């Protein structure tokens, strides 16, 4: 039986160079682990010693079990958990995932343990360490285990970071070679998302619909754990990462294929980004409206709505969807269109996260050549008046013109207003004519207006790269639909911004083609509002209180941009008849509520009338 054996080094009163010599000898002898023991009252700190040894050795894992850390502001010598966590992350970056913390990562054998004793202790699958004080001790141990010291597929350092409640030894064979555990070298690149820090227990990365089914089957066996589904990892509200749970990352399903050039029909995998889609369609003179940022993944947006720079001209992203292929909670693949599984197709367009994992989308692209693209920065001394005027101009603009407004907390009586505008026209004079009225909102401080392709606008998004997203903490955001931008809303919004609770405030202009689609045609039911509003801050409770005070101005919300998990948010997002229909479909397609981590539509709610 292959076992993992290492040495335990007592650092109380030990010479540092002797410790280093023994650690390097253990590494040369292909032992599996060096564990630091004791030392707190003898001048050497175990944590510092472990970091030092990791820096002076090459690959052997280092184990240390420092005292538990709790926040105690009254104790000036007590480290805060956040500081210790930051030190852990720093070490992972500097030397890789070689540090094992916590005594559960190994078992200590007697100094004179025999080979049979070592094998008996190792039977549970945990590395065994033997106290060593000299080079002779290390030589004896290396000779004792001989060929039995072979390491398993994942080292002791990796296995020590496994989370409770996950059957790592039975990950589906189809996914085992690309699954990422907390101790794996690539873990840091998949743990977090764009805005949210995460520490999932296992990230499964299917490459085919069949492998998606295998991942879902594994998730069904772990229903006690959170389950995130990730395409691009840009979701604000969606939980595409978690703490200790599972993540199904469909980033590898990212192909883009032209199905029918005459119909402008394209097939797109959920893992593609809208930047990639725009670049692929640009040679044909086509585009698909896709929010306001090219780094967003197709899967999340295409199942939620998609309010973007082309929406007033061509409708929401979901309005261009012609078919979707999913793997359901029971593992079965299904294709949904207006003709096949029409109820599911209706639900996916606005509430798709609750019904399965999408593996492919078919869209009808729009014929979009060059567009006018503008980024304007203005300074306003009367934010209320500027918001009110923006509402008038944006709502009255022709359908070919979509303008989004972004602002934040006023400073010294002045507000910076940023406008992002797209005009679906190729004539520079028309573009300038469409945009000129918006310069009335304040003193024009900066402007850039160009005639370019939609692909170039989406291409402004940076590439994530091999290091992945590095979000930290939890995003705090609230969302709402605004039927019209009234004087009263402008006043209350300006007051909210002056409070300093919101650092990002966005108005997305709706109307136009969005409202052409009948309200009941998709699960996204809010077709008539003039604007979608998003506010981001740093304190969820305080933002909730302030946002609740504005409720009289709103009619529903867009779940993609809301992080308030109170039950009422679901009822704000879906009017009663829509929510009732979604619950019926949930009972049919996901009765056990497997997909529940992104504003779950519980098939059997008990809080129906609670707020």
DOTIMI-692818 format. One record per residue: x, y, z of N, C-alpha, C, CB in turn. Coordinates in steps of 0.1 Angstrom, whole numbers, plus 5000, padded with zeros to 4 digits. Atoms other than C-alpha are relative to their C-alpha. Glycine has a CB too. Example, Ala and Ser with C-alpha at 12.3 -4.5 7.8 and 13.67 -1.06 7.14 Angstrom:
500949885000512349555078500950125000499050005012;499149895000513749895071499250115008500450054986;
% end
This chain:
500949885000500050005000500950125000499050005012;499249875001501450344990499550095012499850074987;500349924988501650565021500850134998500349935013;499349884999502650925027500650035014499150124996;499349984987505250985054500850125000500849875003;499249884998506851295067500750015013499250124997;499349984987508851435096499350125007501550034998;500549904992507751645125501250065007499049945011;498949934994510251915137499650085012500650094989;500349924988510052045172500950125000500249925013;499249885002511252405170500350075014499250104992;499649944987511452485208501549985002499249935011;498650014998515052565213500949954989500349925012;499350055011516052445179500850114992499149924990;499349915009518652605156499450014987501549954999;500749995013517052745125500749934988499850144996;499350065011519752615102499949855001501550045000;500250144999519352265116498649964995500149965015;501450025005515552285109500050004985499050105006;500049995015516252395073500749884994500750124996;499250115006518852115068499149875000501349985009;500950124999516351845080498950014990499549995014;501149995009513551985059500549984986499450145001;499550035013515751985028500449864998501250094997;499750145001516951635035498749924998500749955013;501350075002513251515038499550024986499050055010;500449975014512551685005500849914990500250154996;499150085009515551514988499749855001501550025004;500350154998514451175003498649974995500149975014;501350025006511051224986498949975011500049884990;501150014990509151235019498950104997500650025014;501249935005505751385018499750135007498849915002;500549894992505551645045501050045011498749975007;499249964988507451855071499050085009501250094996;500949944991505351955102500850075011499149895006;499449924990506252225126499349985013500150154996;500750024987505552155163500650095011500249855004;499649924989505752375194500650134997501049925008;499249885002507852685198499450135004500250014986;500749874997505352945210500850075011498649985003;499449934989507253015242501649995000499549935013;498550015001510852965229500650094990500349854998;499449905009511353255206499649984985501449995001;500350035014510353085173498549984999500749884994;501550015002506753135161499849894989499450144995;500250115010505452825142499650054987498949915005;500549955013503653025115501250064992498950115002;498949945006506753235108501149904995500750105009;499150115004508952925108499649934988500249915012;500650085011506652745084500250084987498649975002;499849915011506753045060501550004995499550145003;498549995003510553065062500449874993500850025013;499650125006510952695055499449984986499649885009;500650015013508552715026500850084990498650045000;499249925009510652985011501449954997500250145006;498650055001513952795016500049864994500750005013;500150135006512652455002499350024987499349905009;500549995014511352384967498549954999500949934991;501350055003508252174968499349925011500149914988;500650084990507651975000499050085008501149945010;501049934992504452065019500550035014498749935000;499749974987504852235052498750015009500850145001;501250004992502352165080500350085013499749865004;500049934988501652395109498650025006500750144998;501449994993498852415135500150125010499649875007;499949894991498952765149498750015009500150134992;501149994991496652865178498850074992500450095012;501249945006493052955168500050155001498749955006;500049865000492553315158498650065001500750054987;501349934998489653525170500250155002499249945012;499849864999489153895168499850055014499050074990;500249954986489754065201500750145000500749915011;499549875001490154445198500750045013498950104997;499449974987491154455235501449955002499149965012;498750064999494254245229500950054989499849845000;499249945011496854445210500949904993500950115006;499150105007498854125203499249894993500849935011;500950105007495853925189499850044985498749995007;500249975014495853905151498549984996500949914991;501450025005492553945133499949894990499550144994;500150115010491253655112500250054986498649945001;499949955014491153875081501550024997499350144998;498649995003494853945085500749874998500750085012;499450135002495753585089499649944987499549915012;500550055013493553495059500850074989498550034998;499249935010495453755039501449944999500150155003;498750075000498753595050499949874993500549995014;500250135007497453255038500050024985498749935005;500149985015496553395004501350054994498950114997;498849955005499853575001501049884999500650105010;499150115001501753255008499649914989500049915013;500450085011499653064983500650064987498549994999;499549935012500753324957501549984999499650155000;498650005000504353324967500649864998500650065012;499450145001505052944971499049894996500649975014;501050105004501952774958499349945012500749894993;500850064990499552564978500749895008498649954995;499250094993502152405000499749995015501450024998;500249994985500952505035498849925004499850155004;501150084994498852265055499850065014500349845001;500349944987497152425085499049915007499550144999;500950084993495452235112500549865002498650004994;499450144997496451905129499249894993500049985015;500750115007493751715110500649964987498650044997;499450035013496051725080501149895001500750124995;499050114998498351455095499849935013501550064999;500050074988498751205122501449975005499249864999;498650024995501851175145500249865005500350115011;499650134996503550845149501150015011500549914988;498850004991506050745177501350014993499949885009;498749985006509650835170500649864995500950075009;499550135004510450465169499049914993500549935013;501150085007507450355148500649914989499050094993;499650105010507950045126499250034987499849865005;500749995013506950015090498549965001500749924989;501450054999503849815099499150105008500049875008;500749904993502850085124499650124991500850055012;500349895009503150355098498949964990501350034992;501150045010501050155073498650005007500349864994;501350004993498350105100499550145002500249935014;500549864998498250475108499650074987501150085007;500349945013498150565071498849944994501249994991;501150075006495250335064498850094998499549885008;501149915001492850625069500250104989499750085013;499749915011494450815040500650135004498750034993;499449874995496051085062501549985001499450045014;498650014999499851145060500449985014500750134994;499550034987501851015089501450075002500249855002;498849934998504651225104500749945013499850155002;499250064989507451095127501050115005500849874995;499149914995509451315150501549984996500050015015;498750015005512951385137500950115006500150004984;499249904994515851555154501450004994500249985015;498750005006518851455133499949944986500949915008;500050055013519851355098499849855000501350044993;500150144999520050995110498549965001500849955012;501450034999516351005119499350014987499350105010;500649995014515451125084500449884992500450134994;499550125008517650855068499249875004501549995002;500750124995516050585090498550004994500050005015;501449995005512550705080499949974985499350135003;500050025014513350715043500349864996501150094993;499750145003514850365044498849915005501349965007;501050084994511950235065498849994990499550065013;501150015009509250335040500449964986499350144999;499550045013511350275009499050034989500249855000;500949975011509150234979498650035003500049884991;501349974995506050275000499750155001499749935013;500249864998506550645001499450074987501350075003;500549935012505050704967498750085003499649894989;501149914998502650994966498849964992500350154997;501250025007499050974955499850104989498750005009;500249915011497551164926500050145005498749974993;499949874993497051464949500849995013498650065002;499050004989499651544975499250025014501150104999;500549984986499051565013499650155001501049965010;500349864999499051945010498750034993501150084994;501249985007496251934985498849945008500049944986;501150074993494151685004499750065013500449855002;500349934987494551875036499150124999501350045006;500849885002492652165021498649964996500650094990;501350045004489651955012498950045010499949854998;501049954992486352075026499149895005499150114993;500850104995483951875047498749984991499550045014;501350035007480951695031500149984985499150115003;499850025014482451644996500749874998500850124993;499450135003483151304982501050014989498849904996;499049975010486351394965500549874993501250065006;499550125006487251034958499149944990500349895011;500950055010484250974937499550114990498849945007;500349915010484251274914499949924987501150124998;500250075013482951154880501349994992498950064992;498850025008485751004859500150104989500149864995;499949915012484851234830500550145004498650014994;499749864995485551544852501250005008498850055007;498950004991488351424874501350074996500349865004;498849945005491151544852500050155000500449954987;500049855001489951904851499350065013499250044988;500649954987488251934886501150075008499349895008;499049934993489952184908499550005015500150154995;500350004986490152144946500750125006500549875006;499449894993491152404972501550005000499550025013;498650004999494752284973500750004987500449885008;499450015014495352264935500650144997499049964990;499249885004497752514919499050104993501149974991;500849915007494952664898498850055008499449934987;501249974992492452704926499850155001500149945014;500249864998493053074931499450074988501450075003;500549945012492153144895498549974998500749954988;501450035002488652984899499250025013499949854996;500749994988487753054935499050125001501050015012;500749884999486453404932499450044986500850125005;500649955012484353594906500350154999498549985000;499649865003484453944893499850095012499150064988;500349924989482954104924499949935013498750084998;500350084988482553824949501249915003498749924999;499050094996485253654969499449865003500850055012;500550144997484853274972501049905004499249954988;499150114996486252954986499249874998500550025014;500850125002484252674970500949875003499549994985;499450134997485052314980500549924988499249925008;499650085012485252184944499450084988499549865001;500449935012485052344910500049894989500850124996;500150105011483752104882500050084987498849915002;499949925013484552214846499749914988501450054999;500450085011482552014821500350064987498549975001;499749955013483452034785499049964989501449954995;501050055009480451864769498650005008500349864994;501350024993476651834777500049885009498950004990;500050124992477251484789500850025013500749884992;499349974988479851604813499350105010501450064997;500949924992477451874825499049915008499250104991;500950104993475051584833500749935011499449904990;499350064989477751414853500250095011501449954994;499849904990478451734872498750025008500550134994;501349984993474751774880499749875009498950024990;500250134992474551404892500850015012500449884991;499249994988477451474915499450105010501450044996;500749904991475651784928498849955007499650134991;501250064994472451584934500449925012499349914990;499550084988474551364958500550095011501149904995;499549914990475651674976499050125002501450064996;501049904999472451864980500150085013498649944999;499849934988473551975015500950124998500549915011;499049905002476052204999499550114990501349944994;500449905010475652534980500549954986500750145003;499650045014475752494942499950134992499049894995;499949895009476952764919500249964986501150105004;499850035014476652764881500750134994498749964993;499249885004479252994864500249994985501350005007;499649995014479653104828501250094999498850064991;498949915000481753424828500550055014499750124992;499649964987481753494865499950145003501449965003;500249854998480553854862498850035008500050074987;501349974993477253814881500150085013499349875003;500149924987476454064908499149935010499550144997;500950064990473453894923500349855000498650024996;499950155001474153534911501249955009500249964986;498950064992476153304934500749894992499349935012;499250095008478553154909501349965007500350064986;499050064991480953104938499449995013501350095000;500550024987480453014974501149965010498949895000;499050044990482152895006499749865003499850095013;500150144997482652525008499149914992499649995014;501050075009480152424981500649964987498850084998;499650045014480252314945499850114990499249874996;500249905011480652524914500149914987501150115000;499950065013479852394879500350124991498649934996;499549895009481852614856500049954985501550045004;500250045014480752594820500950084990498650014996;499149915008483552824807500649934988501150055008;499450075011484852544784499049984989500549865005;501050015010481552534765499950144994498649955005;499949865004482452854746500150014985501250065006;499949995014482152774709498950104994499849864994;500949915007480553024685499949954985500550155001;500150065014479152884652498950064993499749855002;501049945009477253034623499149884995500650084988;500950115004474252804617499450024986498949975010;500749975012472452984589500350154997498449975001;499649875003473953294574498850084994501250014990;501249935006470753384555499150055011499349914991;500949964989468753394588500850075011499349885005;499149954989471753534608499849925013499650155002;500250094988471353234631501349955005499049884996;498750044994474253164654499849915012500850125004;500150094989474852894680501250045009500149854996;499049954991476853004711500049925013499750155003;499950074988478052824741500050095012501349925001;500249914989477352964776501350065005499349935011;498749954995481053004784500750104992500949895002;499549895008481753244756499750145007499550004986;500349874995481953614766499450084988501350075005;500649925011480053884747501050074992499050105006;498949945008483354034737500449904989501250035009;499750105010484153714719498949984989500349865006;501150015009480653694704500050114990498749995007;500049885008480854044691501150004989500250135008;498950025009484253974675499749904989501349975007;500350105010482953664658499050044990499649875007;501149965009479853834643500450124992498850035009;499749875006481554154633500449984985501250065007;499750015015482954024599498849984992500949884998;501350025008479353944589499250135000499249895006;500849884998478154294599498849985009499550054986;501150044990476054144627500450045014499649854999;499849984986475654204664498949955008500350155003;501050044990473754084694500150095012500149855004;500049914989472754334720500349915013498650065002;499450084989474554224752500450085012501249914995;499649924988474454454782500950114997500649915010;499149885002477154714786501449965002499650115009;498650034997480354514792500349874993500349995015;499750115008481954264769500649885007501050044989;499450114993483554054796499049915006500950055010;501050084994480253914808499849874992498650085000;500250135007479553544800498650004994500249895010;501350015007476753454776499049935009500249924987;501050084993475053204799499250085010500749895007;500749924989474153444828499150104994501050065009;500849895006472853724806498949944992500950094991;501050055009471053504781498949935007500649914990;501050064992468953354809499350105009500549885007;500549904990468153674828499250114993501150065008;500649895007467253944803500950074990499550115010;499049945009470054154788499650144996500249924988;500449865003469454534790501350074995499450075012;498749955005472154684768499850124990500749904993;499949885009473154954743499249994987501450034997;500850025012471154804715498649965003500649894991;501350054996468054714734498850084995499949985015;501149915004465955014725499749984985500350145003;500150025015466654924688499549864997501350034994;500350145004466454544688499449915011501349944995;500650084989465054434722501149955009499249894994;499150064991466554254751500849884993499349955012;499350115005469153984746499149884998501249965009;500950125000466553714754499050014988499349995013;500949995011464353864726500549954987499650154999;499450065012466853744700500349855001501350084998;499850144998466953394715499049924992500049975015;500950095008465453124692500049865005500450004986;500050144995466452804710501050005011500349894989;499050024989468252694742500049855003499650085012;499850144996469652354751500550005015501049934991;499750014986469852264788500149865005498950075009;500050124992470651984812499250035012501449945003;500949984989467851954837500649945013498749944997;499650044987468151874874500149855001499150055011;499950145000467551504867501149944991498749944997;498950045009470451504842499649984986500649875005;500450025014468351484811500250124992498549955000;499949885009469151704781498750034994501149974989;501349955006466351914766500350124991499050035011;499949895009465952154738498750075001500349964985;501249934998463452434742499950124990499950065014;500349905009461952664716498550045001500349964985;501449974999458552824710499149884996499750124991;500750125004457552494694500249885009500349974986;499650124991459352234716500250055014501349944994;499949964986458952264753499850155002501449955006;500249855000457552614750499950065014498750044992;500049944987456852654787501450025006499249905009;498649994995460452584795500750124993500849874998;499449895007461552824768499550145005499649994985;500549874994459253094783500850025013498549985003;499449984987460753034818501550044999499949885008;498549975002464453034806500250154997500649914990;499749865004464053384792499550095011499250034987;500349914989464153564825500249945013498650054999;499850074987464453294852500749874997498649975006;499350125005466753044835500949935011500850034989;499150054990469053004865499349895009500650115009;500850094991466252804883499749874994498850075004;500650115007465652544857501049904994499150044989;499050095006468952384845501250074997499449934988;498849945004472352444832500050004984501249915005;500049985015472352584796501349954994499750154997;498750045006474852424773500150064986499949854998;499949935013474052614740498750094998500049894989;501149915003471952904728500150024985500250145007;500149965014470752984693499350144999499249894991;500549865001470253354685499950044986501050095007;500149935013469053554656500750145001498650014995;499249874999471653834652499350114993501449984996;500549885007470854184641501050054990499650115010;499149945010472254354611500550145005499350024986;499549884994474454614627501450034994500149995016;498749965005477254794609500750095010499850074986;499349914991479155084623499050085009500850114992;500949934991477655264653500850125006499549915012;499449894992478255594671500249965014499250134998;499750034986479855544705500650125007501049885001;499649884993480255824730500249975015498950114998;499849994986481655864764500250145004501349915005;500049864996480956194780500150015015498750074995;499949974986481856334814499650145002501449975006;500549864997479956634828500150025015498650024994;500049964986480156824861498750085002501250085004;501349934997476756924876500050065014498949904998;500249944987476157164905498549985005500450145000;501450024997472457064905499649864996499050104994;500250145004472256684905498549974997500549905010;501550035001468456674909499650054986499250075011;500449955013467956894878500649924989500450154999;499450085010470456694858499349874998501549985003;500750135001468756364866498650024993499849945014;501349985006465356514857500150034985499350125007;499849975014466656654824500449874992501050114998;499650125006468356324816498849914997501049925009;501250085002465056144821499250044988499150005012;500749945011463356374796500749974987499850155002;499350025012466056344770500149864996501450065001;499850145003466755974772498749934996500649935012;501350065004463055874770499550054987499050035011;500549955013462356104741500949974988499950155001;499150035011465355994721499549904990501449965005;500450105010464855794689500549865004500550034986;499750144996465055414692501549974997499149904993;498750035003468455424676501050055010500350054986;499249934991469855614705499749945015499950155000;500150054986470555454740501150065008500149845000;499049934992472255644767499849955015499850165000;499950044986473255514802500750115008500749865001;499449904991474055744831500649945012498950115004;499350054988476455674859500550125008501249904996;499549904992477155894888500249945014499150125001;499850044987478055874925499850115010501449945001;500249904989478356074957500550134996500749955013;499549865003478556454951501150035010498850105002;498949954992481656614964500250154998501349934997;499949865000481956974974498950074991501450054996;501149955007478557034959500049984985500050155002;500050035014479456894925499949854998501450054994;500150145004478556564908500649984987498549965001;499550045013480456394881499049904993501449935001;500950095008478056244855500749954988498750094996;499450075012479255994830498949944992501049895005;501050055009477255914800500749904990499350124992;499550105010477755604778498949984990500449865007;501050005010475855624746500349934987499650154997;499850065013475355424714498950054991500049855001;501049965010473655554683500249914988500350154996;500050095011472855294657499850074987499049885002;500049925012473655524628501450004995499450145002;498749995006476555554604500450144996500249914988;499849865004476155924596500550085012498750064994;499549934988478356134619499150125003501450064996;500849894997476056434616498749965008499550074987;501150054993473056224628500449975014499449884993;499550044986475156094657500250125009501349924998;499849874992476156444668498750065003500950104992;501449954997472556554665499349935011499250004987;500750084990471356274687500650035014500149854997;499349994987473956334714500150145005501449954998;499849864996474156714715499150045012499850094989;500949964989471056764738500549965014498649954998;499550054987472756554765501150085006500449864999;498949924994475556804769499450115009500850074989;500649904991472957024787500049965015498550024996;500150054987473256804818501050065010500149855000;499049944992476256994831501150054992500649895010;498849945007479657144823500749884994500950085009;499450115007481156914796501550005003499850014985;498650004995484556814811500949914991500149965014;499250105008485556524788499049944990500749905008;500850065010484256374756500849924990499250104992;499550095010484956094732498949954992500949895005;501150055009482656034702500749944988499050114997;499350075011483755784676498949924991501149915004;500850095009482255594646500849875000499850064986;499250124998483255234653499049884999500750005013;500850125001482054874653499549975014500749884994;500550044987479954724681501049915006498649924998;499050094994482754464685501150085007500649924988;499049924993485154744693499550065013500450124991;500649954987482854874720500149895010498550054999;499950124991482554524736501549975003499349884994;498650044998486254484731500750095010500750024987;499449914989486954764757500149925013499150125002;499950084988486454494783501449935000498949895001;498750074999489754354796499949855000500750055012;499950155000490753994792500349965015501049944990;499850044986490553804825501449935001498949905004;498750074999493653584818500049885008501050105005;499950134993494953274834499850015015501349944997;500149984985494853424869498650015004500750135004;501450004996491053444868499650135006499749885008;500549894993488853684886500650005015498550005001;499549994986490053814920499150095009501450064999;500949924992486953964936500249965015498649974996;499950034985486853994974498750055006501250085006;501249974993484054014999498749974993500150155003;501450015005480354044990499650134993499049955010;500549885006478954294965498750045007499849984985;501249954994476154514978499350094990500450095013;500749925011473654634952498549985002500549944987;501450015001470054714948499650044986499350105011;500549975014467954734916498650035000500349874991;501449975002464654854904499750044986499550125010;500549955012462554934874499350135003499149904992;500649874998461455294871499050034988501150115001;501049985011458155354851500350134993498650005006;499649885005459255714846500950085010498750094996;499149924991461855954859499350135004501450024993;500849884996459656204878500950105008498949955009;499349904992460656524896500349945014499250135001;499950064986460056334929501149905001498749945005;499050104999462356054920501450074999499949904989;498749935001465156294909500450065013499850114989;499749944987464856474942500449895010498750075006;499650114990464956144963501349934996498849905001;498750065004467755994942501250095003500049974985;498949914997469856304946500350005015499750154996;499950014985469156294984500849875004498750015007;499350134997470255924985501550014997499449894992;498649995004473456004967500850095010500250054986;499349914991474256294991500349935014499250125002;499850074987473956045021501449935000498949905002;498750075001477155875008499949855001500950055011;500150144999475755525010500249934987498649965005;499950055014476055474972501250064993498750024992;498949955007479255494953499949984985501349925004;500250025015477855374919498550004999500649864995;501449995003474455474906499850014985499450135007;500150015015473355384871498550004996500749874995;501350005007470255454850500249944986499450144999;500050065013469855224820498750044993500249855000;501249965007467455364795499349884993500350114989;500750115006464755114784499050064989499249925010;501049955010461655164762500349944986500050154999;499850045014461655124724499649854998501550014997;500350145004461854764712499749915012501149944991;500350094988461854624747498549995003500850065013;501450004997458254734751499249954989499650155003;500750055011457254594718499649855003500850004987;500350134997457254244732498949995011501349925006;501150014990454054144750500549965014498949904995;499650024986454354134788500149855003499150075009;500050144996453553764791500849914991498649955000;499350095009455753634763501249945006500450084988;498950064994458753574785499950025016501450084996;500149994985459353524823500550145004500949895006;499749864998461053864821498850084997501350054992;501349955001457854054827499950154999499149955010;500149854999458754424831500450064987500950055011;499849965014458454544795499850154999499149934991;500449865003457154904800500850105008498550015004;499349894993459455084825500950084990500949945011;499249915007461455374812501549985003499650145002;498650024996464655294831500149885010500450135007;499650104990466355024851501150075008500649874993;499249934990468155164882500849905008499250095009;499150084992471155014900500850095009500949914992;499249934990472855134932500949905007499150085010;499050094993475954984947500650075012501149954990;499549944988477255054982500949905008498950055009;499150094992479254895010499349945012501150085005;500750054988476554815037498649964995500050115011;501350055005473654595027498850055008500049854999;501149964991471454675057499750154998500349975014;500349855001471855055054499550034986501350085003;500549975014471355045016498649954999500949934990;501450065001468254825020499050115006499949875008;500949914994466755075044499850134991500650055014;500149885009467455375021499249974987501450054997;500650045013466355184990498549975002500749884994;501450034996463155065007499250135000499849935013;500649874999462355435012499650064987500850105007;500349955014462255484974499049914993501350004992;500950105006459855194968498850054992499649905010;501149955006457055414959500250054985499550125007;499749965014458855514927500149884990501350085000;499550115008459555164915498849914996501049925008;501050115004457654884897500949884996499150054988;499250125002459654564901501550035000499649944986;498649995000463354494899500649904990500649985014;499250095009466054324877500949925009500850084989;499250084990467454034898501550004997499449865000;498650015003470754034880500950105008500250024985;499349894994471754354898499650025015499950134993;500549984986470254294933500649895009498450005000;499450104990471954134963499249995013501450045003;500950014988469054174988499349864999499050125001;500650145001467953814995498749995008501049905006;501350014994464753895014499049954990499550145006;500950075009461853695000499250104990499049925008;500849915008460054004987500650034987499850135008;499349965012462754064961499549914988501549985001;500450095010461553754942498650044995499949865005;501449965004457953884942500150144993499150015012;499849885008459254224930500449974986501050095007;499450035013461054064901498949934991501249905001;501050075008458053844890498650035005500349855000;501449984996454453964891499349875004499250074989;500750134995452053714909499749904989498850045007;500350115010450853534877501249944995499150064989;498850055006454353504864500749915011501050114996;499350084990455753374897499249875003500150085013;500850134998452853124901500349904989498550045000;499750085012453552994866501449945002499950074987;498750054998457252964874500149895011501050125004;500050104989456552774906499449874994499150055012;500550125006454452524886501049934992498750044991;499050065008457252474862501249955008500550104990;498950054991459752444890499649865005500350105011;500550134995457652154904500249894990498650015005;499950095011457851994870501549964997499350044988;498650025005461552044861501049995011500350114991;499050004989463352084895499249995013500950124999;500950014989460951964922500850005014499249875000;499250004987463851914948500850135001500949884999;499449874998465052264942501549995000499550075012;498550015001468652174932500650134997500449894990;499549875004469152504915499350115008499750034985;500649924990468452724944500950125005499649925012;499149904995471452954949500050134993501449945000;500049875008470553234925498550045001500549994986;501449964998467253374939499049884997499650124991;500750135002465553034942498550034999500349905010;501550015001461952994930499649875006499550014985;500350124992460952754957498749944995499950035015;501250065005458452504943498949995011500249864994;501050014989456752484977500450105011500049855006;499649904990457252814995499250005013500050144994;500849984988456252865031500050145005500749915011;500049864997456953235032499350094991501550055002;500749935011454553335005499550145003498949914995;500649874997453053615024500950085010498649985006;499149934992456053725044500950104992500949915009;499249905007458254025036501549985004499650145003;
% end
